[in-house]
């Protein structure tokens, strides 16, 4: 599978999610009553958990910021595009860790969703790294021509950063098409790299720690070197019909997540653990604790009081346009997000 076909498949997967939502608008527009409050607003929130990581949404609940809401877990997040697909097809009420570029693509296709608060980012302490085995001859973008790179999913943050770096390094489109991106679950990346099934891997902070614990690896480049530091990569996303029907519930969710982000970014790891771990045990997520304890960098890569800005979306518009995912002239970046419910705004 060459890289061009990978791109097309990623685009079709995201477009299919939008089509699912638009085709079922008559069903989702009225909503589904999973548990309403006295004022008629939805109080049962369907979500996907973020296994092995500090999730600001769950931490908000641990901090008591989602009082009166019932959280209904419907699985784990496996990647931003999958989380968005679950959101637009009305399987969940929030989409966490969704890449701003993927959100923009769906909005451009007509999906009625908006990012409501930054949810993850990169800085000098927590970022995505392109790594190779220490004895690998790969040291530049040019060295990756004809090689395979593992990424967690296609059409998301990792691919956007790599494409941006390839352009910065002067690789032609033909040269870039000879670089194959291989989607793999993060837990499988270390073994794939160590067994030479792939030549390089784009890993998160957690993924880097796990890979470096098993193999001698070397960093080739990281995302803050490509994009700049710090930057917010994606946001918590909701359907506009849900927000319209449930403004108070929406505000409680966004304000709760904002409080959790501030707590993470202004407290020590141990202080975060002291709140989060008893909650995880109580809610049946005890198996998340050891990976978090081992790998959590102490930050989500965000400002303590994050607000979505036009530039968070704009930095990916040219990339989306160059792939044919959107027509940049037809996209108003302000349609991709809202700060209406964000107390930091």
MINULO-973197 format. One record per residue: residue in three letters; x, y, z of N, C-alpha, C in turn. Coordinates in steps of 0.05 Angstrom, whole numbers, padded with zeros to 5 digits, always signed. Atoms other than C-alpha are relative to their C-alpha. Example, Ala and Ser with C-alpha at 12.3 -4.5 7.8 and 13.67 -1.06 7.14 Angstrom:
2
ALA+00018-00024+00000+00246-00090+00156+00018+00024+00000SER-00016-00024-00001+00273-00021+00143-00015+00022+00014
***
This chain:
345
UNK+00017-00024+00000+00000+00000+00000+00018+00025+00000UNK-00017-00024+00000+00033+00065-00021-00013+00023+00015UNK+00009-00022-00018+00026+00131+00015-00024+00014-00012UNK+00022-00013+00012-00021+00161-00036-00026-00015+00006UNK+00024+00015-00006-00071+00105-00027-00007+00002+00029UNK+00005-00003-00028-00063+00111+00048-00015+00026+00005UNK+00013-00026-00003-00083+00184+00043-00029-00002-00009UNK+00027+00002+00011-00143+00168+00000-00018-00016+00019UNK+00016+00016-00018-00167+00115+00048-00006+00015+00026UNK+00005-00016-00024-00159+00162+00108-00022+00020-00006UNK+00020-00020+00007-00199+00215+00071-00028-00013-00002UNK+00026+00013+00003-00254+00166+00053-00012-00008+00026UNK+00010+00008-00026-00258+00141+00124-00013+00023+00015UNK+00011-00023-00014-00269+00210+00152-00025+00010-00015UNK+00023-00009+00015-00316+00230+00096-00024-00019+00005UNK+00021+00019-00006-00356+00166+00109-00014+00006+00026UNK+00011-00007-00026-00365+00188+00181-00019+00024-00003UNK+00017-00023+00004-00393+00255+00158-00025-00008-00014UNK+00023+00009+00015-00439+00221+00109-00020-00015+00018UNK+00017+00014-00019-00465+00176+00164-00016+00019+00016UNK+00014-00020-00016-00482+00236+00206-00021+00014-00016UNK+00018-00016+00016-00514+00276+00150-00024-00017-00009UNK+00021+00018+00009-00554+00216+00126-00020-00006+00022UNK+00017+00007-00023-00581+00204+00196-00009+00025+00015UNK+00006-00025-00014-00594+00277+00213-00028+00000+00011UNK+00027+00000-00010-00668+00264+00219-00003-00016+00026UNK+00001+00016-00025-00653+00213+00274+00014+00014+00022UNK-00016-00012-00022-00599+00250+00312-00009+00027+00007UNK+00008-00027-00005-00631+00318+00306-00018+00002+00025UNK+00018+00000-00023-00683+00299+00358+00013-00010+00025UNK-00015+00010-00022-00632+00266+00402-00012-00026+00011UNK+00009+00025-00012-00639+00203+00443+00001+00004+00030UNK+00001-00005-00029-00660+00207+00516+00013-00023+00015UNK-00014+00020-00015-00608+00168+00555-00003+00006+00030UNK+00003-00007-00028-00622+00205+00620-00002+00030+00002UNK+00004-00029+00000-00652+00274+00626-00002+00011+00028UNK+00002-00013-00026-00647+00323+00683-00028+00013+00003UNK+00026-00012-00006-00705+00362+00714-00007+00022-00020UNK+00005-00021+00019-00696+00418+00663-00001-00011-00028UNK+00002+00012+00027-00700+00369+00605+00026-00004-00014UNK-00026+00003+00013-00626+00370+00589+00011-00028+00005UNK-00013+00027-00001-00585+00307+00577+00020+00000+00023UNK-00019+00002-00023-00547+00284+00639+00017-00025-00001UNK-00016+00024+00004-00520+00217+00615+00018+00005-00024UNK-00019-00007+00020-00457+00229+00575+00015-00024-00009UNK-00014+00023+00011-00431+00175+00529+00028+00009-00009UNK-00027-00008+00006-00356+00176+00521+00018-00024-00004UNK-00020+00021+00003-00295+00136+00502+00024+00008+00018UNK-00022-00006-00018-00239+00131+00554+00026+00000-00015UNK-00027-00002+00012-00166+00144+00540+00018-00019+00017UNK-00014+00020-00016-00132+00080+00565+00029+00007+00005UNK-00028-00003-00007-00067+00088+00602+00010+00029+00001UNK-00008-00028+00000-00067+00164+00602-00017+00016+00019UNK+00017-00018-00017-00091+00221+00646-00019+00014-00019UNK+00022-00010+00016-00157+00239+00614-00013+00024+00015UNK+00011-00023-00014-00180+00310+00631-00029-00002+00005UNK+00029+00004-00004-00253+00290+00623-00005-00016+00025UNK+00004+00016-00024-00248+00235+00674+00011+00013+00025UNK-00011-00015-00023-00204+00278+00719-00020+00021+00010UNK+00021-00020-00007-00259+00331+00717-00021-00013+00018UNK+00019+00015-00017-00306+00278+00746+00012-00006+00027UNK-00014+00006-00025-00254+00258+00797+00001+00024+00019UNK-00002-00025-00016-00249+00331+00819-00028+00010+00009UNK+00027-00008-00008-00325+00334+00828-00011+00022-00017UNK+00009-00022+00017-00334+00382+00770-00023-00008-00019UNK+00022+00009+00017-00386+00339+00734-00023-00010+00017UNK+00020+00008-00019-00434+00334+00792-00028+00000-00014UNK+00027+00001+00012-00503+00311+00769+00000-00013-00027UNK-00002+00014+00025-00477+00279+00705+00008-00029+00004UNK-00007+00029-00001-00473+00204+00694+00016-00006-00025UNK-00018+00007+00022-00415+00180+00651-00005-00028-00009UNK+00006+00026+00011-00430+00122+00605+00023-00007-00020UNK-00023+00008+00017-00366+00090+00577-00009-00019-00022UNK+00007+00017+00022-00374+00060+00508+00025-00009-00015UNK-00024+00010+00012-00303+00038+00495+00023+00019+00004UNK-00024-00016-00002-00233+00066+00489+00006+00015-00026UNK-00009-00015+00023-00206+00119+00441+00023-00015-00013UNK-00022+00012+00014-00163+00086+00388+00014+00019-00019UNK-00012-00020+00018-00149+00149+00348-00020+00022-00004UNK+00017-00023+00004-00176+00218+00333-00022-00004-00021UNK+00021+00005+00021-00212+00199+00267-00022-00019+00010UNK+00020+00019-00011-00246+00140+00302-00017+00014+00020UNK+00016-00014-00021-00267+00185+00360-00020+00019-00014UNK+00018-00018+00014-00297+00235+00311-00022-00016-00014UNK+00021+00016+00014-00333+00180+00272-00021-00009+00020UNK+00019+00007-00021-00364+00156+00337-00018+00024+00008UNK+00015-00024-00008-00385+00227+00353-00021+00007-00021UNK+00019-00009+00020-00416+00245+00286-00022-00020-00006UNK+00020+00020+00004-00453+00179+00281-00017-00005+00025UNK+00017-00001-00024-00484+00193+00350+00004-00025+00018UNK-00007+00021-00018-00449+00136+00386+00010+00011+00026UNK-00010-00013-00023-00418+00185+00435-00010+00029+00000UNK+00008-00028-00003-00433+00255+00461+00024+00019+00000UNK-00024-00017+00002-00361+00280+00463+00021-00016-00015UNK-00022+00012+00014-00301+00266+00419+00025+00012+00012UNK-00024-00010-00012-00236+00272+00457+00025-00006-00017UNK-00026+00004+00013-00165+00278+00431-00002+00000-00031UNK+00004-00001+00029-00189+00295+00361+00018+00022-00012UNK-00019-00018+00013-00138+00329+00315-00016+00022-00014UNK+00015-00023+00012-00159+00399+00293-00003-00002-00030UNK+00002+00003+00029-00144+00383+00221-00023-00019-00008UNK+00022+00019+00006-00192+00323+00222-00027+00013+00006UNK+00025-00014-00006-00245+00366+00256-00007+00019-00022UNK+00005-00019+00021-00237+00420+00203-00009-00014-00025UNK+00008+00015+00024-00243+00368+00147-00030-00008+00002UNK+00028+00008-00003-00309+00343+00175-00019+00023-00001UNK+00016-00024+00001-00336+00413+00186-00003+00009-00029UNK+00000-00008+00028-00317+00429+00114-00019-00017-00017UNK+00018+00019+00015-00357+00368+00091-00029+00003+00008UNK+00028-00004-00008-00419+00392+00127-00008-00012+00027UNK+00007+00012-00025-00415+00355+00193-00004+00021+00021UNK+00005-00021-00021-00447+00397+00249+00013-00006+00027UNK-00015+00004-00024-00393+00391+00301+00018+00024+00004UNK-00019-00021-00006-00347+00440+00336+00018-00009+00023UNK-00018+00003-00023-00286+00436+00380-00007+00021+00021UNK+00009-00018-00021-00302+00467+00447+00022+00008+00020UNK-00022-00007-00018-00236+00467+00486+00025-00016-00008UNK-00023+00016+00005-00164+00447+00473+00002-00024+00018UNK-00001+00024-00016-00151+00376+00497+00027-00013+00002UNK-00028+00009-00002-00079+00359+00481+00018+00018-00016UNK-00019-00017+00014-00017+00394+00457+00028-00011+00002UNK-00028+00008-00001+00058+00390+00450+00017+00023+00010UNK-00020-00020-00009+00114+00427+00486+00027-00014+00003UNK-00026+00012-00003+00186+00414+00504+00001-00025+00017UNK+00000+00022-00019+00167+00365+00559-00017-00023-00010UNK+00018+00021+00009+00113+00326+00522-00006+00005-00030UNK+00003-00004+00029+00114+00317+00446+00001-00026-00015UNK-00002+00023+00018+00111+00269+00388+00028-00001-00012UNK-00027+00003+00011+00177+00241+00364+00001-00020-00022UNK-00006+00020+00021+00199+00207+00300+00025-00014+00009UNK-00023+00015-00010+00246+00152+00325+00007-00023-00018UNK-00010+00023+00014+00289+00099+00294+00018-00015+00019UNK-00020+00015-00016+00334+00044+00322+00026+00015-00001UNK-00025-00016-00002+00400+00073+00345+00020-00005-00022UNK-00020+00007+00021+00440+00036+00292-00012+00005-00029UNK+00012-00005+00027+00393+00058+00235+00015+00022-00015UNK-00014-00021+00016+00424+00098+00178-00018+00025-00005UNK+00019-00023+00005+00362+00144+00177+00006+00023+00018UNK-00006-00024-00016+00380+00214+00199-00014+00025-00011UNK+00013-00023+00013+00340+00259+00152-00026-00009-00013UNK+00025+00006+00015+00274+00263+00115+00007-00015-00026UNK-00008+00013+00025+00310+00243+00051+00006-00030+00004UNK-00007+00028-00006+00334+00179+00084-00025-00018+00003UNK+00025+00015-00003+00261+00158+00093-00013-00008-00026UNK+00011+00007+00026+00247+00153+00019+00003-00030-00005UNK+00000+00029+00003+00227+00081+00005-00003-00015+00025UNK+00002+00013-00026+00218+00067+00079-00028+00000+00011UNK+00026+00002-00013+00160+00051+00125+00001+00014+00028UNK+00002-00014-00026+00138+00095+00184-00026-00009+00014UNK+00023+00006-00016+00090+00071+00238-00013+00025+00011UNK+00016-00022-00012+00035+00120+00258-00024-00012+00014UNK+00023+00012-00015-00023+00110+00306-00025-00002-00017UNK+00023+00000+00018-00074+00127+00253+00005+00018-00024UNK-00004-00016+00024-00079+00157+00184-00019+00025+00001UNK+00016-00024+00002-00106+00227+00169-00002+00016+00025UNK+00001-00014-00025-00089+00254+00237+00026+00016+00005UNK-00021-00018-00008-00037+00294+00276+00028-00009-00010UNK-00026+00010+00008+00023+00249+00262+00005+00003-00029UNK-00004-00002+00029+00012+00247+00187+00003+00029-00008UNK-00002-00029+00007+00002+00323+00185+00027+00011+00007UNK-00027-00009-00008+00067+00335+00223+00021-00011-00020UNK-00019+00012+00019+00105+00287+00178-00001+00014-00027UNK+00002-00013+00026+00078+00317+00114+00012+00029+00001UNK-00011-00027-00003+00095+00387+00140+00031-00001+00000UNK-00029+00003-00002+00166+00364+00156+00012-00007-00027UNK-00010+00008+00027+00175+00331+00088+00001+00024-00018UNK+00000-00024+00016+00155+00396+00055+00022+00019+00008UNK-00022-00017-00010+00202+00436+00099+00027-00009-00009UNK-00026+00012+00007+00258+00389+00081+00004-00002-00031UNK-00003-00002+00029+00245+00398+00006-00005-00025-00015UNK+00006+00024+00015+00220+00329-00012-00022+00005-00020UNK+00020-00004+00021+00181+00328-00077-00024-00018+00006UNK+00024+00017-00004+00111+00299-00081+00006-00029-00007UNK-00007+00027+00009+00139+00239-00118+00017-00014+00021UNK-00017+00012-00022+00191+00227-00063-00017-00006+00024UNK+00017+00005-00023+00139+00234-00009-00019-00024-00004UNK+00018+00023+00006+00094+00183-00044+00014-00026+00002UNK-00015+00025-00004+00150+00132-00036+00004-00006+00030UNK-00002+00005-00029+00146+00138+00040-00027-00012+00009UNK+00024+00014-00008+00095+00088+00068-00006+00005+00029UNK+00009-00003-00028+00056+00105+00131-00017-00025+00007UNK+00013+00025-00008+00034+00042+00168-00015+00005+00026UNK+00015-00004-00025-00022+00050+00219+00002-00024+00018UNK-00003+00021-00020-00008+00010+00282-00010+00010+00027UNK+00005-00008-00028-00035+00010+00353+00026+00007+00014UNK-00024-00008-00013+00015+00047+00396+00014-00022+00016UNK-00013+00022-00015+00027-00015+00439+00016-00019-00018UNK-00014+00018+00018+00051-00053+00377+00023+00013-00014UNK-00022-00014+00014+00099+00000+00352+00028-00008+00008UNK-00028+00007-00007+00160-00018+00394+00009-00026-00012UNK-00007+00026+00011+00159-00091+00371+00003+00002-00030UNK-00002-00003+00029+00147-00071+00299+00026+00014-00008UNK-00025-00013+00005+00206-00024+00301+00024-00018+00006UNK-00022+00017-00008+00251-00072+00338+00003-00024-00018UNK-00001+00023+00019+00234-00129+00289+00004+00009-00029UNK-00005-00011+00027+00248-00084+00229-00024-00003-00019UNK+00024+00000+00017+00176-00089+00205-00006+00028-00011UNK+00001-00028+00009+00178-00013+00200+00028+00011+00005UNK-00026-00012-00002+00238+00032+00193+00001+00023+00021UNK+00002-00022-00019+00214+00088+00239-00028+00000+00012UNK+00027-00001-00013+00156+00104+00285-00004+00028+00011UNK+00008-00025-00011+00120+00168+00303-00015-00006+00026UNK+00011+00008-00026+00107+00161+00378-00005+00024+00018UNK+00006-00021-00020+00076+00202+00433+00021-00002+00022UNK-00018+00001-00023+00113+00217+00498-00001-00028+00013UNK+00004+00026-00013+00084+00153+00528+00012-00021-00018UNK-00011+00020+00018+00101+00113+00466+00030+00001-00001UNK-00029-00002+00000+00172+00139+00467+00012-00014+00024UNK-00010+00013-00025+00182+00117+00539-00002-00030-00003UNK+00003+00029+00003+00155+00048+00522+00020-00012-00020UNK-00018+00009+00021+00197+00041+00460+00029+00000+00010UNK-00027-00003-00010+00261+00066+00493+00006-00020+00022UNK-00004+00020-00021+00251+00017+00550+00007-00027-00011UNK-00005+00026+00012+00255-00041+00501+00024+00000-00019UNK-00020-00001+00021+00304-00017+00448+00016+00026+00002UNK-00016-00024+00002+00360+00032+00438-00010+00016-00025UNK+00012-00015+00021+00327+00086+00397+00012+00028-00001UNK-00011-00027+00004+00346+00154+00369-00022+00017-00012UNK+00020-00019+00011+00302+00214+00356+00011+00013-00025UNK-00008-00013+00025+00304+00241+00285-00011+00029+00000UNK+00012-00027-00002+00256+00300+00295-00025-00003+00018UNK+00025+00001-00016+00197+00319+00340-00018+00022-00010UNK+00020-00018+00012+00134+00357+00326+00003+00029+00007UNK-00003-00028-00006+00151+00420+00363+00022+00013-00016UNK-00020-00010+00019+00213+00427+00319-00012+00007-00027UNK+00013-00004+00026+00167+00424+00259-00021+00022+00002UNK+00023-00019-00002+00107+00464+00283+00005+00024+00017UNK-00005-00021-00019+00134+00506+00340-00011-00008+00027UNK+00008+00008-00027+00125+00501+00415-00007+00025+00016UNK+00018+00023-00001+00079+00500+00449-00022+00003-00021UNK+00023-00003+00018+00020+00484+00404-00021-00020+00009UNK+00022+00018-00006-00049+00453+00415-00006-00016-00025UNK+00004+00017+00023-00059+00394+00369-00029-00007-00005UNK+00028+00008+00004-00132+00378+00381-00017+00008+00023UNK+00018-00009-00021-00193+00391+00422-00023-00020+00006UNK+00024+00014-00006-00253+00362+00456-00022+00011-00018UNK+00019-00007+00021-00309+00362+00405-00028-00010+00006UNK+00028+00008-00006-00385+00360+00409-00017+00007-00025UNK+00019-00005+00022-00444+00359+00361-00015+00026+00006UNK+00013-00026-00004-00477+00427+00351-00029-00004+00010UNK+00028+00004-00009-00547+00397+00360-00001-00007+00030UNK-00002+00006-00028-00526+00369+00428+00004+00026+00016UNK-00005-00025-00015-00499+00437+00450-00024+00018+00000UNK+00023-00017+00001-00561+00473+00427-00022-00010+00019UNK+00021+00012-00018-00608+00425+00465+00008+00000+00029UNK-00010+00004-00027-00563+00421+00526+00021+00020+00007UNK-00021-00020-00006-00528+00487+00539+00012-00001+00028UNK-00011+00002-00027-00522+00478+00614+00018-00024+00004UNK-00017+00024-00002-00496+00407+00608+00026+00004-00015UNK-00025-00005+00016-00447+00429+00554+00019+00018+00016UNK-00017-00018-00016-00422+00486+00598+00013-00014+00023UNK-00011+00015-00023-00413+00439+00657+00023-00017-00010UNK-00021+00017+00011-00372+00391+00614+00025+00016-00007UNK-00023-00016+00009-00328+00445+00584+00014+00014+00024UNK-00012-00013-00024-00318+00482+00650+00014-00021+00017UNK-00013+00022-00016-00302+00415+00684+00027-00008-00013UNK-00025+00007+00014-00250+00397+00631+00021+00023+00003UNK-00018-00023-00004-00220+00468+00637+00012-00001+00027UNK-00011+00002-00027-00213+00459+00712+00020-00023+00003UNK-00018+00023-00001-00181+00391+00702+00027+00006-00013UNK-00024-00007+00014-00131+00418+00652+00017+00019+00017UNK-00014-00019-00017-00113+00475+00699+00013-00016+00024UNK-00010+00016-00022-00104+00424+00756+00025-00015-00009UNK-00022+00016+00010-00058+00381+00714+00025+00018-00004UNK-00022-00017+00007-00016+00439+00690+00011+00017+00022UNK-00009-00016-00023-00009+00473+00758+00006-00017+00025UNK-00006+00017-00023+00001+00413+00804+00021-00021-00008UNK-00020+00021+00005+00054+00360+00811-00013-00026-00009UNK+00011+00026+00008+00046+00291+00782-00012-00015+00024UNK+00010+00015-00023+00037+00262+00851-00027+00012+00009UNK+00025-00012-00008-00018+00312+00867-00023-00009-00019UNK+00020+00009+00019-00054+00292+00803-00006-00030+00006UNK+00004+00028-00006-00044+00218+00820-00017-00004+00025UNK+00015+00003-00025-00072+00228+00890-00030+00004-00004UNK+00029-00004+00006-00138+00252+00860-00009-00022-00020UNK+00009+00016+00023-00140+00209+00797-00001-00030+00006UNK-00002+00029-00003-00118+00140+00820-00022-00012+00017UNK+00023+00011-00015-00171+00129+00875-00026-00001-00017UNK+00023-00001+00017-00223+00150+00824+00001-00023-00020UNK-00002+00022+00019-00197+00101+00772-00006-00027+00012UNK+00005+00025-00015-00198+00044+00823-00030-00003+00004UNK+00029+00000-00006-00270+00062+00842-00016-00006-00025UNK+00015+00003+00025-00293+00065+00770+00007-00024-00017UNK-00007+00024+00014-00261+00000+00749+00022+00003-00021UNK-00022-00005+00019-00201+00029+00712+00027-00005+00013UNK-00025+00005-00015-00148+00001+00759+00023-00007-00018UNK-00022+00009+00017-00108-00028+00701+00013+00024-00015UNK-00012-00024+00012-00095+00044+00676+00022+00011+00017UNK-00017-00015-00019-00056+00063+00738+00030-00004-00005UNK-00029+00005+00003+00012+00029+00727+00011+00013-00025UNK-00010-00014+00023+00020+00054+00656+00001+00030+00003UNK+00000-00028-00005+00001+00124+00677+00023+00008+00019UNK-00021-00005-00020+00048+00122+00737+00028-00001-00013UNK-00026+00004+00013+00105+00099+00692+00005+00021-00021UNK-00005-00015+00024+00094+00144+00633-00011+00029-00001UNK+00012-00027+00001+00054+00207+00649+00021+00022+00003UNK-00021-00020-00002+00099+00267+00635-00006+00024+00019UNK+00006-00022-00018+00063+00313+00683-00013+00024-00014UNK+00013-00022+00015+00031+00356+00629-00015-00012-00024UNK+00014+00008+00024-00018+00351+00572+00011+00016-00024UNK-00012-00016+00021+00025+00399+00532-00017+00025-00005UNK+00018-00023+00003-00026+00455+00543+00006+00022+00019UNK+00001-00023-00019-00029+00524+00574-00020-00007+00022UNK+00019+00006-00022-00063+00520+00642-00028+00011-00005UNK+00027-00012+00006-00120+00564+00614-00004+00001-00030UNK+00000+00001+00029-00126+00541+00542-00026+00010-00013UNK+00023-00010+00016-00171+00575+00491+00007-00007-00029UNK-00004+00005+00029-00180+00555+00418+00003+00026-00015UNK-00005-00024+00016-00153+00606+00369-00001-00008-00030UNK+00000+00005+00029-00159+00613+00293+00025-00014-00009UNK-00026+00010+00009-00085+00597+00286+00002-00030+00005UNK-00001+00028-00005-00096+00528+00317-00012-00016-00023UNK+00012+00013+00023-00139+00510+00257+00015+00007-00025UNK-00012-00010+00024-00104+00553+00205+00026-00014-00007UNK-00026+00013+00005-00037+00517+00213-00003-00025-00017UNK+00004+00025+00015-00068+00455+00181-00016+00004-00026UNK+00017-00004+00023-00111+00487+00127+00014-00005-00026UNK-00015+00005+00025-00057+00488+00073+00005-00030-00004UNK-00005+00029+00002-00041+00415+00089-00025-00014-00010UNK+00025+00013+00009-00114+00395+00081-00007+00007-00029UNK+00005-00009+00028-00121+00436+00017+00018-00014-00019UNK-00019+00013+00018-00058+00405-00013-00007-00029-00005UNK+00008+00028+00003-00087+00336-00002-00026-00003-00015UNK+00026+00001+00012-00153+00354-00034-00022-00006+00019UNK+00020+00006-00020-00189+00343+00032-00021+00022+00002UNK+00018-00023-00002-00219+00413+00032+00008+00020-00021UNK-00007-00024+00015-00221+00476-00010+00003+00022+00020UNK-00006-00019-00021-00187+00526+00035-00017+00026-00002UNK+00015-00025+00004-00226+00584+00004-00029-00003+00011UNK+00027+00005-00008-00291+00552+00026-00003-00004+00030UNK+00001+00006-00029-00272+00541+00099+00004+00025+00016UNK-00003-00022-00020-00283+00594+00153+00008-00014+00025UNK-00011+00015-00023-00239+00570+00210-00017+00004+00025UNK+00016-00005-00023-00286+00602+00260-00024-00019+00002UNK+00022+00020-00001-00338+00550+00241+00009-00027+00012UNK-00011+00025-00009-00292+00495+00266-00001-00002+00031UNK-00002+00000-00030-00294+00515+00340-00018+00021+00012UNK+00013-00021-00015-00330+00555+00393+00013+00002+00027UNK-00010-00004-00028-00304+00585+00458-00023+00009+00018UNK+00023-00010-00015-00375+00601+00481-00002-00011+00028UNK+00003+00013-00026-00373+00552+00538+00026-00002+00016UNK-00026+00001-00013-00300+00559+00556+00004+00023+00019UNK-00004-00022-00020-00289+00598+00621+00026+00016-00004UNK-00025-00014+00005-00219+00616+00598-00002+00021-00021UNK+00003-00020+00021-00247+00656+00541-00010+00027+00012
***
